[in-house]
Amino acid sequence: MKIYKVENGIVISNNENLFFSANADWDGFINRDNLPEILAAELKSIKPLTDQEFQQMKILAPIGQQEVWAAGVTYLRSRDARMEESKAAGGGNFYDKVYEADRPELFFKATAHRVAGTNDNVRIRKDSKWDVPEPELTLFITSTGKITGYTVGNDMSSRSIEGENPLYLPQAKTYDKSAAIGPCIYVPGKPLPPETKISLEIKRNEVMMFSSSIAISQIKRKLEELAAYLFRECSFPYGCFLMTGTGIVPPNDFTLQSADEISIAIDGIGVLRNVVE
């Protein structure tokens, strides 16, 4: 099933029908370990919704008081890209070591007010010269550390700032509208199949500038491993979102520009669409 956060409540889809709940407690609604079972029970007592009614609703980013965190260098392509961009600064070997290490790279990405939803704008930093989106499978993890849902994530990133010095990672990654998630939280009740595909398209003035895809089977680390490391010394009373890294990186001669259209699709979840301010 899929859960959408809308302006006046919550919409649940069971792939056949839509249902609307006026429940305003988004955080309490999603932060439950038995969410699949609760959703199934919820559908028996809430109002059906037509497609037309749903189309007229504003879909919000599926986040309340949660934090967004991210994992880095979890795909081989990401490792290679980070080594390339940091080579001149002498930091290239750091990323190879992280890729091979037992401990994953985890970093804070955004609070809710810095997160865009589908059809919202994202930003590139004014003091950056080389910027890319990073399409990422994003986990929803409850306050007990259990992965119950999945969404699409866009980890906007300044490659020029991060490449200048790896210690500048927070500035390269964390700023207003530097993250987007949506359009929903997908709650399948079981792990995603390894052939699940992530796809990225970037258009400029209706012209396709870049497109690529990758299966989540290419991620080096297990999703449960990433979640476990995040929860080792951090508590999340409302649950949290964890972006799991990207295996799709545009070529080095590409950088985002204002008005570029970014579409990220993940099988089973949906499409996250954003425009660069």
N, C-alpha and C positions, 0 to 999 in steps of 0.2 A: 504494500500500500504506500501511498504518498501523502505527505502532510504539507499543506501550503499555509503560510501565514499571510492573512489579508487584513485590510484596515480595520474591520469590525469583528474579527473572529478567526476561525480556523476552517479550512476546507480539507476534507479527506477524500481521496480517490482510491477506489479498489480496482481500477483499470476498466471497470464496466460502468460505474455510476459515480456521481459526485455527491457529497454530503456537506452541509454547512453546520458548524457549531458556533454559537455566540460566546463560547468560553474565552475569556480575556486573559486567562492565566497560561500564557504560552510556555513559560519556564517550567511550571509545574506539570503541564500536559506532556511535554516531551521528555522530561527527566525521570523516566521510569524504566526499570530493567525489563519489565514484562510488557513493554510498549506494543508489540505485535498483537498480543492477546487483548489488551485494552482497546486497541483500535477496532478489532473485530467486534467487541462487545458494544463499543460506542456507536457503531453504524446502525444498531437496532433501535436507537432512541433519538436520533437527530434527523434534521430536515433534509430531504433530497434537494438537489440543486440542479438546474438545467445548465447545459453548456453555455447558453446565451447569458445567463445570470453570472456565471463564472467569468466569462470574457469581459464583463463590465467591471469586475473587481480589480483593484490594484494589488498585485502580488508583491509582498515585502520580502526583504532578506529574512530567511528563517532563523533569526537570532533574537534573543532577548537580553539577558544579563550574562550570557556566556562570553568567554574569551575565545579568540582564534589563535591557535598556535600552528607552527609549520615544521616540517622535517625537510632537511636539505640533503643533496647528494645521495639520493636513494635509487637513482637510475644511472646507468653507465653514461648516457648522453649528458646528463647534468654534471657528472664528475668531469667529463672532458671539457665541457663549456666553461666551468669554473676554473679549471686549470689554465685554459687558454686566456681568459680575461685577466687572470691574476699573475701571469708569468712574469710580466715586466716589473711587477712590484715585489717579486720574490716570494709570493705566497702560493704558487701553483701546487707545490707538494702537499700543502695542508689538505687539499680536497681529496687527493689520492689516499692520504692516510685516513681521512674520515670515512671514505667509501669502504675501506678494508677493515676499519676498527670494529670492535664489539659494540661500543657506545655510538648511537646515532647522533647526528646533528639535529638538535631541536631548538627552536627559537620562537619568541613571542612575536605574533604578527599584528593583531589588531583587537581593539575593543569594539563593541557593537556600533558606536557612533562613527567609526571610521570604515564601516563595511557597507558596500553597495549591494543591492539586490539585482535581480534580472531586469533588464531594460533601464537600469540606472547608469549614470556616468561613473567612470573610474578616472584616475588622474595619473599623470606622469610628473615627476618633480621638475620644478623650474630650473634647478641647479644641476640637472642631469642631461647628458648628451646621448645616452644609449639606453633605451628602455624597451622592455619586452613584457608580454603577459606570460604567466606560467600556468598552464592548465593542470589541475590536480584533483584527483579523487580526494574528497574530504570526508573525514569520519565525524559522526556525532557520537560522543562518548558520555555516558551518564556519570553522575557524581560518584558512583561506586567503581568506575573504570571499565564498564562494559560497553562495547561497541554495539549500538542498536540501530544506527541509521547511517545513511550516506548522502552526500550532496556533491554538487559540482563547485569547485573552487578556482578562483583566478588570483594567483599570487603575483601581483604587479611588482616589477623589480627593476631597479636601476643597475644595469651591468657596469656602467662607467664608474659609479661610486663604489660598488663592491670590488670591482677589479683594481681600483686604486689602492685599496688596502683591505684585507679580509676583516679587520677590526671595524670597518665602516658598515658592516652588515646591517645593524639596526637602522641606519639612515637610508640604506638602499632598499629596505623592505618595509619600514613602518612610517607611514605618513597618512594624511587624510585621503580617504578613498583609495587606499593602496590594496584593498582586498575586496573581492566580491564572492558571494556564495549564493546558491539557489539552483533552480527556481523553487525547490522543495526539499524536504527530507524524505528519502526513500527508505522504507522499513520493510525489507523482504522477509525478515524472520530467519534468515540464514546468510552465511557469507556470500559475497559476490563470486561468480565463477571466474576463474583466472583468465578466460578469453574476453572478459569485459573490456571494451575498447574506449579509450579517451581520444577525442578528435578536436583539433583546433583549426579555425579559419579566421584569417584577418583580411578585411576588405578596406580599400581606400578609394573613395569616389566610385563605389560599386565594382571596382576591379579587385580580383583576388590577388593579394600580395603574398600570402603564405598559407599553406594547409599541410597538415600532417596528422598522423594518428599512431597510437601505440596501445598494446594490451597491458593490463595491470599485472600480468604474469611477469613482466620485465622488471618489476620493482625488486630490489635486492633483499629487502627486509620484510618480514611478516608484519601485517598490520597490527596484530596483537602485541608484537614486540615494541612497536613505536608507541602504542598506547600505554604499555606497561612502564616504559622509561619515563614518559611524560608524568605519570601519576606517582612516580617514586617519592618525590619530595614536594609535590604540588597538590593542593586540594581545590576542587571545583564544585562549589555547592549547588550550582545550577547545571552542571555538566559543561562540556566544552567541545569545540570543533578543532580538528587536527588535519591540516593539509598534509598530504603524504609524499610530496615531492613531484617533480616533473621529469618526464622522459622526452619532452618535445621542446626544442630550443630553436628559434629561427636562426638563419645564418648570421655571421658576424657583421655583414654589411646592412642588416636590417635594423631599424629603430622605429618605434611607434611615433605617430604624429597625432595632433589634435584632429578629432572627427573620425579617426579609424574605428571600424566596427569589429568587435571581437566576439566570436561565437565559440563556446566550448560545449561539446556534447559528450555525455557518458551513457553508454548503453544501460537501459533500464531506469535511469534517473531523469534525464531530460536535457534541455539546452539552456545554458546561462549566456545571456546576451548583454554586452555592455558597449558603450561608446566612450572614447577617450575625450575628456574635456579639452 
